[in-house]
Amino acid sequence: MVMAAMVGSERMIQLHNVSKIYNVGGQEVRALDRASLTINDGEFVSIVGPSGSGKSTLMNIIGCLDVADSGEYILDSQPIEQYSESELAHIRNRKIGFIFQGFNLLSRLTAEENVELPLIYQRVGSAERRERVAEALKWVELYERRKHKPTELSGGQQQRVAIARALVTRPSLLLADEPTGNLDSKTGDEIMRLFHELHRRGNTIVLITHDIDVANQAERRVHILDGRVQEEAS
């Protein structure tokens, strides 16, 4: 199994009145405006909203890639400001798997080399790296194309490589930012089937999208507009 996460009812993510303000051309822009959100272990949550609504800012804060200007973010029952820089790096590298709309693959590397990169950063031994990379690529059904570079793969295949790269560190939380945004509807459906399978295996998934049809596939939908969050019951 690629991922061995435990499903439970414990609160993994708690945001309380989180705000993020940018200064653009001398004007104040509230990317997040007192946003509050709770996500439990093992949930599949979509965050849906139009371009510029604050979705990516919210994901960056959840993923510890950015920090809020005000409010509170509690991750695994501990306020984020209580984590040291090394602990936050450890969380980003091991607890969270990131999947992006643009795939973010290195063009000079093969599929298996792209998937292997996070394990190199973690200083995992070469034998274990090979085993885990093969496991991840087989799970997304791309092992036979492991020697191909991104330019030799379709968009859907590149996204599968990106998913394998996110899975190879065995994270409990997957953050996906418009993962179907660059794909046709058929390929997008195939990618969503992978997310459903990952959810069944116990992963917590937070999926950012502007596509309401994609958002509706999650257990819960969270709407965001002008930096304000509104939860919707499934």
N, CA, C and O of each residue as an XYZ file, in Angstrom:
936
protein
N       0.846     -1.196      0.000
C       0.000      0.000      0.000
C       0.883      1.249      0.000
O       1.859      1.334      0.746
N       0.524      2.216     -0.852
C       1.307      3.444     -0.938
C       1.177      4.266      0.326
O       2.143      4.881      0.777
N      -0.006      4.277      0.892
C      -0.241      5.141      2.029
C      -0.880      4.368      3.157
O      -1.773      3.547      2.945
N      -0.416      4.638      4.345
C      -0.992      3.956      5.509
C      -1.388      4.995      6.534
O      -0.748      5.117      7.578
N      -2.437      5.743      6.247
C      -2.922      6.766      7.170
C      -4.104      6.212      7.941
O      -4.858      5.376      7.442
N      -4.249      6.683      9.143
C      -5.347      6.215      9.990
C      -6.522      7.169      9.868
O      -6.357      8.388      9.915
N      -7.685      6.610      9.715
C      -8.894      7.423      9.658
C      -9.429      7.602     11.067
O      -9.549      6.631     11.814
N      -9.749      8.828     11.435
C     -10.279      9.064     12.764
C     -11.099     10.323     12.771
O     -11.274     10.971     11.739
N     -11.605     10.672     13.946
C     -12.434     11.861     14.051
C     -11.681     13.013     14.688
O     -12.265     14.058     14.974
N     -10.388     12.831     14.910
C      -9.613     13.899     15.525
C      -9.473     15.073     14.566
O      -9.416     14.903     13.348
N      -9.419     16.251     15.138
C      -9.263     17.450     14.317
C      -7.803     17.592     13.896
O      -6.911     17.706     14.737
N      -7.576     17.584     12.603
C      -6.228     17.761     12.089
C      -5.921     19.236     11.877
O      -4.846     19.713     12.240
N      -6.879     19.960     11.282
C      -6.682     21.361     10.895
C      -7.787     22.203     11.514
O      -8.971     21.904     11.364
N      -7.383     23.260     12.211
C      -8.354     24.212     12.757
C      -7.862     25.625     12.465
O      -6.795     26.034     12.922
N      -8.653     26.355     11.703
C      -8.367     27.767     11.426
C      -9.428     28.601     12.121
O     -10.623     28.337     11.987
N      -8.989     29.607     12.862
C      -9.904     30.487     13.579
C      -9.622     31.942     13.201
O      -8.577     32.493     13.549
N     -10.568     32.556     12.485
C     -10.483     33.986     12.135
C      -9.142     34.358     11.510
O      -8.511     35.341     11.897
N      -8.724     33.557     10.542
C      -7.428     33.768      9.891
C      -7.555     34.824      8.787
O      -8.433     34.740      7.928
N      -6.674     35.803      8.827
C      -6.643     36.836      7.794
C      -5.247     36.922      7.183
O      -4.240     36.717      7.860
N      -5.214     37.228      5.899
C      -3.960     37.445      5.186
C      -4.155     38.646      4.284
O      -5.061     38.673      3.450
N      -3.293     39.646      4.459
C      -3.437     40.914      3.743
C      -2.180     41.169      2.912
O      -1.059     41.047      3.405
N      -2.385     41.521      1.658
C      -1.281     41.888      0.770
C      -1.414     43.356      0.391
O      -2.515     43.905      0.340
N      -0.280     43.973      0.129
C      -0.278     45.352     -0.354
C       0.045     45.328     -1.840
O       1.169     45.008     -2.227
N      -0.926     45.664     -2.669
C      -0.759     45.620     -4.119
C      -0.950     47.025     -4.680
O      -2.046     47.584     -4.642
N       0.133     47.578     -5.196
C       0.051     48.919     -5.780
C      -0.412     49.965     -4.798
O      -1.119     50.904     -5.165
N      -0.010     49.804     -3.533
C      -0.386     50.757     -2.500
C      -1.763     50.536     -1.931
O      -2.216     51.293     -1.073
N      -2.445     49.483     -2.411
C      -3.774     49.187     -1.901
C      -3.762     47.893     -1.109
O      -3.037     46.954     -1.438
N      -4.570     47.853     -0.063
C      -4.666     46.673      0.792
C      -5.647     45.667      0.190
O      -6.800     45.993     -0.092
N      -5.163     44.441      0.000
C      -6.004     43.373     -0.538
C      -6.100     42.266      0.510
O      -5.086     41.700      0.921
N      -7.320     41.964      0.936
C      -7.526     40.903      1.920
C      -7.718     39.572      1.195
O      -8.815     39.251      0.739
N      -6.637     38.807      1.096
C      -6.723     37.495      0.454
C      -7.556     36.546      1.301
O      -8.303     35.725      0.768
N      -7.430     36.658      2.627
C      -8.290     35.929      3.559
C      -8.833     36.913      4.568
O      -8.106     37.772      5.067
N     -10.120     36.784      4.869
C     -10.789     37.749      5.746
C     -11.509     37.005      6.871
O     -12.675     36.631      6.745
N     -10.781     36.802      7.978
C     -11.322     36.129      9.165
C     -11.910     34.759      8.805
O     -13.040     34.433      9.169
N     -11.120     33.979      8.090
C     -11.553     32.654      7.647
C     -11.449     31.641      8.784
O     -10.450     31.608      9.503
N     -12.477     30.820      8.944
C     -12.485     29.752      9.945
C     -12.868     28.442      9.269
O     -13.777     28.393      8.439
N     -12.158     27.384      9.640
C     -12.363     26.090      8.991
C     -11.802     24.983      9.875
O     -10.733     25.139     10.465
N     -12.513     23.877      9.968
C     -12.028     22.698     10.688
C     -12.073     21.493      9.762
O     -13.079     21.254      9.095
N     -10.987     20.737      9.721
C     -10.905     19.530      8.903
C     -10.409     18.394      9.792
O      -9.360     18.504     10.428
N     -11.168     17.310      9.830
C     -10.815     16.162     10.654
C      -9.943     15.174      9.894
O      -9.908     15.169      8.664
N      -9.241     14.337     10.651
C      -8.471     13.250     10.057
C      -9.353     12.416      9.148
O     -10.465     12.044      9.522
N      -8.858     12.122      7.949
C      -9.557     11.216      7.049
C     -10.658     11.842      6.223
O     -11.333     11.132      5.477
N     -10.866     13.150      6.326
C     -11.914     13.804      5.539
C     -11.427     14.142      4.131
O     -10.230     14.291      3.886
N     -12.383     14.256      3.219
C     -12.139     14.717      1.851
C     -12.941     16.004      1.693
O     -14.168     15.974      1.602
N     -12.240     17.133      1.660
C     -12.874     18.453      1.649
C     -12.461     19.209      0.394
O     -11.278     19.259      0.056
N     -13.426     19.792     -0.290
C     -13.106     20.661     -1.418
C     -13.304     22.116     -0.999
O     -14.216     22.444     -0.241
N     -12.439     22.964     -1.504
C     -12.556     24.409     -1.294
C     -12.756     25.022     -2.670
O     -11.856     24.997     -3.510
N     -13.929     25.566     -2.891
C     -14.306     26.016     -4.227
C     -14.552     27.519     -4.230
O     -15.127     28.079     -3.296
N     -14.101     28.153     -5.307
C     -14.291     29.587     -5.457
C     -13.659     30.063     -6.740
O     -12.828     29.357     -7.311
N     -14.027     31.246     -7.216
C     -13.476     31.771     -8.469
C     -12.026     32.199     -8.308
O     -11.506     32.258     -7.194
N     -11.383     32.496     -9.422
C     -10.011     32.985     -9.404
C      -9.927     34.258     -8.571
O     -10.761     35.153     -8.710
N      -8.918     34.337     -7.705
C      -8.733     35.518     -6.871
C      -9.556     35.524     -5.603
O      -9.588     36.527     -4.890
N     -10.227     34.411     -5.307
C     -11.107     34.375     -4.133
C     -10.350     34.118     -2.833
O     -10.891     34.334     -1.749
N      -9.094     33.655     -2.934
C      -8.307     33.372     -1.739
C      -8.010     31.897     -1.546
O      -7.435     31.504     -0.530
N      -8.406     31.062     -2.532
C      -8.236     29.605     -2.401
C      -6.773     29.217     -2.204
O      -6.437     28.477     -1.279
N      -5.911     29.722     -3.079
C      -4.505     29.320     -3.017
C      -3.824     29.854     -1.759
O      -2.956     29.192     -1.191
N      -4.216     31.046     -1.328
C      -3.667     31.591     -0.084
C      -4.039     30.694      1.086
O      -3.216     30.417      1.959
N      -5.288     30.243      1.092
C      -5.747     29.339      2.148
C      -4.943     28.038      2.130
O      -4.538     27.539      3.180
N      -4.711     27.488      0.923
C      -3.944     26.259      0.820
C      -2.508     26.461      1.290
O      -1.948     25.601      1.969
N      -1.913     27.596      0.931
C      -0.535     27.857      1.334
C      -0.399     27.950      2.849
O       0.608     27.522      3.413
N      -1.405     28.506      3.503
C      -1.366     28.589      4.969
C      -1.571     27.212      5.581
O      -0.857     26.836      6.511
N      -2.536     26.456      5.072
C      -2.751     25.095      5.571
C      -1.489     24.256      5.380
O      -1.133     23.456      6.246
N      -0.812     24.441      4.239
C       0.383     23.667      3.930
C       1.663     24.199      4.537
O       2.746     23.695      4.239
N       1.557     25.214      5.387
C       2.718     25.798      6.074
C       3.720     26.398      5.093
O       4.913     26.469      5.385
N       3.233     26.833      3.923
C       4.071     27.530      2.962
C       4.016     29.033      3.181
O       4.862     29.772      2.678
N       3.020     29.480      3.932
C       2.842     30.898      4.240
C       2.234     30.989      5.636
O       1.723     30.001      6.164
N       2.291     32.176      6.225
C       1.726     32.361      7.559
C       0.673     33.466      7.520
O       0.770     34.404      6.728
N      -0.316     33.345      8.371
C      -1.396     34.330      8.444
C      -0.898     35.592      9.132
O       0.053     35.554      9.913
N      -1.549     36.706      8.836
C      -1.246     37.971      9.513
C      -1.945     38.046     10.862
O      -1.459     38.688     11.793
N      -3.086     37.384     10.955
C      -3.807     37.349     12.229
C      -4.676     36.104     12.262
O      -4.878     35.442     11.244
N      -5.187     35.796     13.442
C      -5.967     34.593     13.624
C      -5.100     33.452     14.107
O      -3.916     33.634     14.392
N      -5.694     32.269     14.199
C      -5.001     31.113     14.765
C      -5.116     29.916     13.835
O      -6.189     29.626     13.305
N      -3.995     29.223     13.644
C      -3.968     27.973     12.896
C      -3.443     26.880     13.826
O      -2.297     26.928     14.273
N      -4.290     25.903     14.106
C      -3.909     24.772     14.962
C      -3.787     23.535     14.086
O      -4.751     23.132     13.435
N      -2.621     22.943     14.071
C      -2.352     21.743     13.291
C      -2.010     20.607     14.244
O      -1.066     20.707     15.028
N      -2.776     19.531     14.173
C      -2.580     18.390     15.079
C      -2.556     18.840     16.541
O      -1.686     18.443     17.317
N      -3.535     19.680     16.896
C      -3.770     20.128     18.280
C      -2.714     21.089     18.812
O      -2.679     21.357     20.013
N      -1.850     21.614     17.938
C      -0.814     22.544     18.394
C      -0.814     23.796     17.521
O      -0.758     23.689     16.296
N      -0.877     24.985     18.135
C      -0.814     26.231     17.359
C       0.451     26.265     16.507
O       1.532     25.882     16.953
N       0.291     26.728     15.290
C       1.381     26.662     14.318
C       2.603     27.455     14.770
O       3.735     27.100     14.442
N       2.370     28.539     15.530
C       3.512     29.361     15.959
C       4.380     28.649     16.991
O       5.497     29.085     17.269
N       3.872     27.557     17.558
C       4.667     26.811     18.535
C       5.624     25.811     17.880
O       6.483     25.237     18.550
N       5.468     25.605     16.564
C       6.389     24.727     15.850
C       7.667     25.491     15.505
O       7.612     26.661     15.126
N       8.793     24.842     15.635
C      10.053     25.456     15.209
C      10.147     25.389     13.683
O       9.368     24.686     13.037
N      11.112     26.130     13.108
C      11.302     26.106     11.655
C      11.627     24.697     11.169
O      11.145     24.273     10.118
N      12.439     23.975     11.930
C      12.798     22.608     11.525
C      11.588     21.684     11.607
O      11.437     20.784     10.780
N      10.721     21.900     12.604
C       9.509     21.093     12.719
C       8.552     21.377     11.559
O       7.916     20.462     11.036
N       8.451     22.647     11.158
C       7.597     22.998     10.023
C       8.137     22.387      8.732
O       7.369     21.910      7.896
N       9.453     22.404      8.575
C      10.062     21.779      7.392
C       9.768     20.286      7.377
O       9.490     19.707      6.326
N       9.831     19.673      8.546
C       9.539     18.244      8.662
C       8.083     17.965      8.291
O       7.794     16.975      7.618
N       7.173     18.826      8.723
C       5.751     18.681      8.388
C       5.556     18.774      6.877
O       4.853     17.955      6.285
N       6.189     19.789      6.249
C       6.038     19.968      4.797
C       6.617     18.788      4.029
O       6.082     18.390      2.994
N       7.695     18.238      4.532
C       8.378     17.161      3.812
C       7.754     15.791      4.024
O       7.832     14.932      3.146
N       7.130     15.575      5.190
C       6.691     14.223      5.529
C       5.188     14.080      5.742
O       4.600     13.064      5.370
N       4.572     15.083      6.333
C       3.143     14.964      6.641
C       2.262     15.353      5.460
O       1.175     14.803      5.283
N       2.736     16.309      4.646
C       1.903     16.896      3.597
C       2.440     16.548      2.217
O       3.637     16.663      1.953
N       1.532     16.118      1.338
C       1.866     15.923     -0.063
C       1.178     17.000     -0.883
O      -0.031     17.197     -0.766
N       1.949     17.705     -1.721
C       1.413     18.808     -2.522
C       1.233     18.367     -3.974
O       2.116     17.735     -4.555
N       0.077     18.710     -4.554
C      -0.206     18.414     -5.958
C      -0.720     19.705     -6.591
O      -1.667     20.313     -6.093
N      -0.084     20.122     -7.703
C      -0.386     21.424     -8.287
C      -0.977     21.290     -9.689
O      -0.807     20.271    -10.358
N      -1.666     22.332    -10.110
C      -2.274     22.364    -11.435
C      -1.218     22.225    -12.529
O      -1.439     21.539    -13.526
N      -0.070     22.879    -12.339
C       0.971     22.880    -13.365
C       1.954     21.736    -13.250
O       2.985     21.740    -13.923
N       1.657     20.755    -12.410
C       2.444     19.539    -12.222
C       3.772     19.781    -11.494
O       4.147     19.002    -10.618
N       4.487     20.859    -11.854
C       5.761     21.223    -11.203
C       6.797     20.100    -11.270
O       7.518     19.848    -10.304
N       6.861     19.438    -12.406
C       7.877     18.413    -12.621
C       9.123     19.053    -13.241
O       9.029     20.034    -13.979
N      10.282     18.485    -12.930
C      11.533     18.973    -13.516
C      11.727     18.312    -14.874
O      11.802     17.087    -14.972
N      11.809     19.128    -15.920
C      11.794     18.612    -17.289
C      13.010     17.766    -17.631
O      12.929     16.898    -18.501
N      14.135     18.000    -16.965
C      15.349     17.258    -17.299
C      15.396     15.881    -16.632
O      16.261     15.062    -16.942
N      14.467     15.639    -15.722
C      14.456     14.373    -14.985
C      13.384     13.432    -15.532
O      12.365     13.882    -16.056
N      13.618     12.134    -15.410
C      12.609     11.145    -15.796
C      11.494     11.123    -14.758
O      11.583     11.764    -13.711
N      10.439     10.365    -15.073
C       9.321     10.241    -14.135
C       9.805      9.698    -12.794
O       9.457     10.240    -11.745
N      10.607      8.631    -12.821
C      11.043      8.044    -11.554
C      11.998      8.966    -10.798
O      12.013      8.959     -9.568
N      12.791      9.755    -11.515
C      13.692     10.696    -10.840
C      12.916     11.827    -10.194
O      13.285     12.293     -9.116
N      11.823     12.285    -10.848
C      10.976     13.309    -10.244
C      10.322     12.785     -8.969
O      10.255     13.492     -7.964
N       9.845     11.552     -9.013
C       9.185     10.962     -7.845
C      10.187     10.742     -6.713
O       9.832     10.835     -5.537
N      11.423     10.454     -7.065
C      12.455     10.146     -6.075
C      12.934     11.372     -5.299
O      13.424     11.240     -4.177
N      12.798     12.559     -5.885
C      13.389     13.775     -5.300
C      13.049     14.004     -3.835
O      13.959     14.262     -3.047
N      11.775     13.921     -3.425
C      11.470     14.167     -1.998
C      12.193     13.203     -1.062
O      12.544     13.569      0.059
N      12.415     11.972     -1.523
C      13.097     10.992     -0.684
C      14.584     11.298     -0.569
O      15.204     11.017      0.457
N      15.155     11.875     -1.625
C      16.556     12.309     -1.564
C      16.695     13.413     -0.528
O      17.639     13.422      0.263
N      15.734     14.358     -0.540
C      15.760     15.439      0.446
C      15.626     14.891      1.859
O      16.174     15.457      2.805
N      14.896     13.789      2.001
C      14.722     13.166      3.320
C      15.896     12.253      3.688
O      15.942     11.696      4.785
N      16.831     12.111      2.766
C      18.010     11.256      2.971
C      17.634      9.792      3.204
O      18.248      9.091      4.009
N      16.622      9.361      2.486
C      16.242      7.951      2.510
C      17.277      7.165      1.713
O      17.741      7.638      0.676
N      17.642      5.983      2.176
C      18.645      5.158      1.511
C      18.228      4.758      0.104
O      17.035      4.697     -0.194
N      19.194      4.485     -0.763
C      18.918      4.244     -2.182
C      18.034      3.024     -2.411
O      17.156      3.057     -3.273
N      18.247      1.954     -1.661
C      17.436      0.746     -1.848
C      15.974      1.015     -1.507
O      15.076      0.612     -2.246
N      15.738      1.695     -0.390
C      14.365      2.020     -0.013
C      13.754      3.007     -0.993
O      12.565      2.922     -1.302
N      14.560      3.946     -1.484
C      14.054      4.902     -2.480
C      13.537      4.164     -3.712
O      12.435      4.440     -4.186
N      14.316      3.240     -4.221
C      13.908      2.502     -5.423
C      12.598      1.759     -5.185
O      11.713      1.752     -6.041
N      12.482      1.139     -4.023
C      11.284      0.375     -3.700
C      10.055      1.270     -3.609
O       8.997      0.938     -4.143
N      10.198      2.399     -2.934
C       9.052      3.287     -2.739
C       8.665      4.006     -4.027
O       7.480      4.230     -4.275
N       9.642      4.369     -4.848
C       9.352      5.010     -6.137
C       8.605      4.039     -7.041
O       7.625      4.411     -7.686
N       9.069      2.793     -7.086
C       8.397      1.785     -7.914
C       6.968      1.560     -7.429
O       6.045      1.451     -8.236
N       6.788      1.493     -6.123
C       5.461      1.290     -5.541
C       4.519      2.431     -5.927
O       3.380      2.193     -6.328
N       4.999      3.663     -5.803
C       4.160      4.829     -6.109
C       3.801      4.883     -7.590
O       2.655      5.166     -7.937
N       4.772      4.615     -8.471
C       4.507      4.668     -9.907
C       3.591      3.533    -10.350
O       2.775      3.712    -11.254
N       3.721      2.375     -9.725
C       2.803      1.277    -10.041
C       1.394      1.628     -9.598
O       0.424      1.276    -10.270
N       1.272      2.321     -8.470
C      -0.052      2.664     -7.964
C      -0.788      3.603     -8.920
O      -2.003      3.492     -9.087
N      -0.055      4.527     -9.549
C      -0.692      5.440    -10.507
C      -0.622      4.887    -11.931
O      -0.941      5.589    -12.891
N      -0.203      3.627    -12.063
C      -0.172      2.911    -13.346
C       0.739      3.580    -14.366
O       0.384      3.730    -15.535
N       1.924      3.980    -13.899
C       2.901      4.590    -14.812
C       4.287      3.967    -14.692
O       5.269      4.530    -15.176
N       4.364      2.821    -14.055
C       5.679      2.206    -13.860
C       6.357      1.913    -15.201
O       7.576      2.035    -15.323
N       5.569      1.528    -16.201
C       6.150      1.198    -17.504
C       6.726      2.421    -18.204
O       7.501      2.285    -19.151
N       6.358      3.607    -17.750
C       6.867      4.844    -18.381
C       7.801      5.594    -17.441
O       7.974      6.807    -17.556
N       8.387      4.873    -16.529
C       9.229      5.507    -15.503
C      10.466      6.182    -16.063
O      11.008      7.092    -15.434
N      10.928      5.756    -17.238
C      12.138      6.329    -17.824
C      11.836      7.513    -18.746
O      12.750      8.111    -19.313
N      10.570      7.844    -18.891
C      10.181      8.955    -19.762
C      10.276     10.286    -19.021
O      10.017     10.364    -17.820
N      10.648     11.319    -19.753
C      10.678     12.675    -19.193
C       9.304     13.319    -19.379
O       8.505     12.860    -20.195
N       9.029     14.389    -18.617
C       7.700     15.002    -18.684
C       7.240     15.362    -20.093
O       6.058     15.219    -20.406
N       8.153     15.827    -20.951
C       7.767     16.207    -22.318
C       7.329     15.016    -23.147
O       6.719     15.182    -24.204
N       7.634     13.816    -22.677
C       7.252     12.593    -23.388
C       5.970     11.986    -22.821
O       5.568     10.890    -23.213
N       5.333     12.703    -21.898
C       4.120     12.223    -21.252
C       2.969     13.173    -21.533
O       3.183     14.368    -21.738
N       1.754     12.651    -21.545
C       0.564     13.493    -21.689
C       0.333     14.282    -20.404
O       0.982     14.037    -19.388
N      -0.598     15.231    -20.460
C      -0.909     16.015    -19.269
C      -1.408     15.142    -18.129
O      -1.009     15.329    -16.980
N      -2.284     14.183    -18.444
C      -2.789     13.292    -17.415
C      -1.700     12.424    -16.813
O      -1.693     12.164    -15.610
N      -0.778     11.976    -17.657
C       0.339     11.171    -17.158
C       1.271     12.009    -16.282
O       1.780     11.521    -15.273
N       1.493     13.261    -16.665
C       2.317     14.143    -15.832
C       1.674     14.353    -14.465
O       2.366     14.384    -13.447
N       0.343     14.499    -14.443
C      -0.316     14.688    -13.150
C      -0.230     13.412    -12.314
O      -0.129     13.480    -11.089
N      -0.268     12.257    -12.964
C      -0.096     11.005    -12.235
C       1.302     10.921    -11.620
O       1.464     10.458    -10.491
N       2.297     11.366    -12.362
C       3.658     11.406    -11.805
C       3.696     12.339    -10.608
O       4.317     12.026     -9.592
N       3.027     13.496    -10.725
C       2.996     14.453     -9.618
C       2.299     13.851     -8.396
O       2.714     14.094     -7.263
N       1.247     13.069     -8.620
C       0.567     12.405     -7.507
C       1.490     11.365     -6.877
O       1.561     11.252     -5.653
N       2.198     10.602     -7.720
C       3.149      9.612     -7.199
C       4.235     10.298     -6.366
O       4.643      9.782     -5.325
N       4.697     11.452     -6.823
C       5.713     12.200     -6.074
C       5.160     12.648     -4.717
O       5.876     12.627     -3.716
N       3.895     13.049     -4.687
C       3.283     13.450     -3.412
C       3.114     12.257     -2.478
O       3.242     12.395     -1.262
N       2.826     11.087     -3.045
C       2.552      9.902     -2.231
C       3.809      9.228     -1.699
O       3.761      8.535     -0.682
N       4.929      9.428     -2.380
C       6.111      8.623     -2.070
C       6.647      8.870     -0.657
O       7.331      8.014     -0.097
N       6.339     10.033     -0.079
C       6.776     10.320      1.291
C       5.790      9.788      2.327
O       6.003      9.922      3.532
N       4.694      9.177      1.832
C       3.665      8.602      2.698
C       3.042      9.636      3.645
O       3.002      9.431      4.858
N       2.558     10.745      3.081
C       1.949     11.783      3.920
C       0.552     11.383      4.360
O      -0.085     10.534      3.736
N       0.080     11.992      5.430
C      -1.302     11.761      5.866
C      -2.252     12.795      5.273
O      -3.460     12.565      5.208
N      -1.706     13.942      4.838
C      -2.514     15.032      4.293
C      -2.080     15.330      2.863
O      -0.895     15.532      2.597
N      -3.045     15.357      1.944
C      -2.782     15.730      0.558
C      -3.472     17.051      0.260
O      -4.678     17.192      0.465
N      -2.702     18.015     -0.226
C      -3.235     19.310     -0.646
C      -3.119     19.398     -2.161
O      -2.016     19.370     -2.708
N      -4.247     19.503     -2.830
C      -4.270     19.519     -4.291
C      -4.847     20.842     -4.773
O      -5.997     21.166     -4.477
N      -4.059     21.599     -5.509
C      -4.464     22.926     -6.001
C      -4.820     22.822     -7.477
O      -3.935     22.738     -8.329
N      -6.118     22.828     -7.782
C      -6.627     22.712     -9.154
C      -5.986     21.526     -9.893
O      -5.445     21.715    -10.983
N      -6.033     20.321     -9.332
C      -5.322     19.197     -9.940
C      -5.862     18.768    -11.301
O      -5.169     18.089    -12.058
N      -7.107     19.166    -11.619
C      -7.687     18.822    -12.915
C      -7.773     20.036    -13.841
O      -8.334     19.951    -14.934
N      -7.219     21.157    -13.402
C      -7.393     22.413    -14.125
C      -6.809     22.433    -15.518
O      -7.339     23.120    -16.391
N      -5.724     21.696    -15.757
C      -5.075     21.682    -17.067
C      -5.424     20.437    -17.884
O      -4.762     20.138    -18.878
N      -6.463     19.713    -17.466
C      -6.777     18.434    -18.094
C      -8.158     18.457    -18.740
O      -9.040     19.205    -18.319
N      -8.333     17.629    -19.765
C      -9.669     17.499    -20.347
C     -10.554     16.731    -19.365
O     -10.062     16.150    -18.398
N     -11.863     16.733    -19.621
C     -12.801     16.190    -18.636
C     -12.584     14.693    -18.390
O     -12.694     14.240    -17.251
N     -12.279     13.919    -19.436
C     -12.078     12.481    -19.267
C     -10.847     12.209    -18.399
O     -10.884     11.382    -17.488
N      -9.757     12.921    -18.701
C      -8.531     12.737    -17.913
C      -8.730     13.240    -16.499
O      -8.227     12.650    -15.543
N      -9.469     14.341    -16.370
C      -9.770     14.859    -15.037
C     -10.551     13.856    -14.206
O     -10.307     13.719    -13.007
N     -11.491     13.152    -14.837
C     -12.254     12.118    -14.128
C     -11.336     11.002    -13.642
O     -11.515     10.478    -12.542
N     -10.348     10.639    -14.468
C      -9.404      9.585    -14.085
C      -8.582     10.017    -12.863
O      -8.329      9.219    -11.960
N      -8.172     11.283    -12.850
C      -7.400     11.804    -11.711
C      -8.269     11.824    -10.457
O      -7.795     11.491     -9.371
N      -9.532     12.209    -10.598
C     -10.429     12.230     -9.440
C     -10.650     10.830     -8.881
O     -10.801     10.671     -7.669
N     -10.671      9.806     -9.747
C     -10.807      8.434     -9.255
C      -9.629      8.064     -8.350
O      -9.792      7.343     -7.365
N      -8.443      8.569     -8.698
C      -7.279      8.327     -7.840
C      -7.472      8.975     -6.469
O      -7.132      8.383     -5.444
N      -8.016     10.186     -6.454
C      -8.245     10.867     -5.175
C      -9.274     10.108     -4.326
O      -9.124      9.997     -3.109
N     -10.301      9.596     -4.969
C     -11.300      8.825     -4.220
C     -10.673      7.569     -3.618
O     -10.987      7.195     -2.488
N      -9.792      6.923     -4.369
C      -9.129      5.730     -3.850
C      -8.203      6.097     -2.694
O      -8.140      5.375     -1.700
N      -7.488      7.210     -2.816
C      -6.617      7.660     -1.725
C      -7.429      7.967     -0.472
O      -7.000      7.678      0.645
N      -8.597      8.551     -0.670
C      -9.467      8.841      0.475
C      -9.922      7.545      1.135
O      -9.943      7.445      2.362
N     -10.284      6.558      0.328
C     -10.700      5.270      0.890
C      -9.563      4.616      1.676
O      -9.812      3.864      2.618
N      -8.333      4.896      1.296
C      -7.180      4.326      1.986
C      -6.820      5.086      3.261
O      -5.926      4.668      3.997
N      -7.505      6.193      3.528
C      -7.306      6.871      4.798
C      -6.682      8.236      4.747
O      -6.510      8.870      5.788
N      -6.330      8.720      3.549
C      -5.729     10.045      3.466
C      -6.743     11.149      3.745
O      -7.913     11.041      3.377
N      -6.285     12.196      4.391
C      -7.041     13.441      4.468
C      -6.723     14.223      3.200
O      -5.555     14.411      2.860
N      -7.756     14.678      2.502
C      -7.552     15.382      1.229
C      -8.244     16.732      1.274
O      -9.421     16.840      1.618
N      -7.477     17.769      0.915
C      -8.037     19.113      0.738
C      -7.800     19.479     -0.720
O      -6.656     19.599     -1.160
N      -8.882     19.655     -1.465
C      -8.799     19.896     -2.896
C      -9.315     21.292     -3.219
O     -10.466     21.621     -2.934
N      -8.459     22.102     -3.812
C      -8.800     23.470     -4.209
C      -9.259     23.442     -5.659
O      -8.584     22.861     -6.509
N     -10.396     24.062     -5.955
C     -10.881     24.054     -7.331
C     -11.818     25.225     -7.585
O     -12.402     25.787     -6.659
N     -11.951     25.583     -8.868
C     -12.979     26.554     -9.261
C     -14.147     25.828     -9.923
O     -15.162     26.443    -10.251
N     -13.997     24.507    -10.120
C     -14.968     23.690    -10.843
C     -15.952     23.066     -9.857
O     -15.572     22.207     -9.062
N     -17.188     23.484     -9.905
C     -18.187     23.009     -8.944
C     -18.430     21.516     -9.100
O     -18.721     20.841     -8.112
N     -18.319     20.975    -10.322
C     -18.520     19.542    -10.526
C     -17.427     18.732     -9.826
O     -17.696     17.666     -9.275
N     -16.202     19.239     -9.852
C     -15.102     18.592     -9.126
C     -15.324     18.741     -7.623
O     -15.152     17.784     -6.868
N     -15.704     19.928     -7.196
C     -15.919     20.184     -5.767
C     -17.005     19.290     -5.191
O     -16.911     18.850     -4.045
N     -18.027     19.025     -5.979
C     -19.159     18.230     -5.497
C     -18.804     16.768     -5.230
O     -19.583     16.042     -4.614
N     -17.639     16.339     -5.689
C     -17.238     14.951     -5.467
C     -16.673     14.722     -4.067
O     -16.515     13.579     -3.638
N     -16.371     15.806     -3.357
C     -15.828     15.681     -2.004
C     -16.941     15.417     -0.993
O     -18.119     15.630     -1.277
N     -16.549     14.949      0.191
C     -17.514     14.741      1.282
C     -18.128     16.059      1.724
O     -19.330     16.156      1.973
N     -17.273     17.071      1.814
C     -17.712     18.394      2.257
C     -17.223     19.440      1.269
O     -16.157     19.302      0.668
N     -18.015     20.481      1.115
C     -17.634     21.597      0.257
C     -17.519     22.862      1.092
O     -18.371     23.154      1.930
N     -16.474     23.586      0.852
C     -16.265     24.873      1.506
C     -16.172     25.921      0.408
O     -15.341     25.807     -0.494
N     -17.017     26.937      0.478
C     -17.010     28.000     -0.523
C     -16.183     29.175     -0.002
O     -16.241     29.521      1.178
N     -15.419     29.773     -0.904
C     -14.639     30.947     -0.526
C     -14.849     32.036     -1.574
O     -14.789     31.778     -2.776
N     -15.090     33.233     -1.110
C     -15.305     34.379     -1.987
C     -14.806     35.625     -1.276
O     -15.186     35.905     -0.139
N     -13.951     36.366     -1.960
C     -13.359     37.584     -1.378
C     -12.707     37.303     -0.024
O     -12.761     38.120      0.896
N     -12.093     36.126      0.069
C     -11.362     35.782      1.286
C     -12.217     35.303      2.430
O     -11.697     35.032      3.513
N     -13.517     35.191      2.223
C     -14.416     34.746      3.294
C     -14.872     33.311      3.037
O     -15.225     32.946      1.915
N     -14.857     32.524      4.077
C     -15.155     31.104      3.978
C     -16.550     30.806      4.480
O     -16.964     31.290      5.534
N     -17.274     30.002      3.711
C     -18.596     29.553      4.134
C     -18.687     28.052      3.887
O     -18.512     27.599      2.755
N     -18.959     27.276      4.938
C     -19.052     25.830      4.807
C     -20.439     25.426      4.329
O     -21.443     26.077      4.618
N     -20.452     24.332      3.592
C     -21.728     23.813      3.075
C     -21.808     22.343      3.452
O     -20.857     21.593      3.230
N     -22.912     21.932      4.008
C     -23.106     20.530      4.360
C     -23.203     19.686      3.110
O     -23.767     20.116      2.103
N     -22.640     18.453      3.174
C     -22.702     17.564      2.021
C     -24.135     17.106      1.797
O     -24.402     16.346      0.866
